[in-house]
Amino acid sequence: MSQWSSSKARRVLSALLKIGWVIKRQTGSHRTLSRDGWSDFVFAFHDGEELGPRMLSKISKHTGLRAEDL
């Protein structure tokens, strides 16, 4: 079973900002996030959108986000 449960995109973005990511630029709902030592990451979700366990797992691999950060 996955360690991830569904979460709103707004909550995921907030958790990413808390662990050191910053919004580099934004075009519509696409936000390019930046963090030292990591490749830029495009977060392309509307705030109210529900993200499932599979998408959260993919995001974590690119950003270092952990389930306990949410």
N, C-alpha and C positions, 0 to 999 in steps of 0.2 A: 504494500500500500504506500502511496505517496506521502511524503512529509508535508506537502503543500495542500492547502485548502483554498477555495475560491476567495478572491478579494477584489475590491473595487480598484480601478486604475488610479484614482486619486490617492488612495492609501499606499499603493505600491510606489508611486512617484514620491510621496512624502518620505517613505522609508529610504528610498535611494538618496534623497537629498540629505537625510540625517547621517548616512554612512559616508558622506563625502563627495557625492556627485553634485555637479552644478549645471544649471541650464546654460548652455553655450549660445544657443539661438533657438528661435521658434518660428515655424511657419504653419499656421493653422493649428491642428492638433498634433503635429509632428514636432517633438522637442528633441534637440540634439544635446545629449548630456556628456559631460567631460569630467575626467578624474585622473589625477597624476598616476602614471604607471599602468593605465588601462587604455584600450582603444575607445574612441568616441562611440556612443551608443544612441541609436535613434529610438526614442520612446514614442510610439505612434498610436496612442489610445486616447479616447475621450474620457474625461474625468469620471463619468458615471458608468462606464463600461465595466462589466464583470469579467475578470481574468481567471481562467480555470487553472487547475494544477499543472497541466502540460505546458501552458504558456509561462506560468511562473517559474517552472523549472528551466525553461529556455532562457528567460530573463536572468535567472540566477547564474547561469553558466557564463554569461557575457558581462555581468556586473559585480559578482561576488555577494549578491543579496542572499541572506539566509532566512529560513522560515521564522526564526525568532526575532528578526528585525522588523517584521510586520506587526 
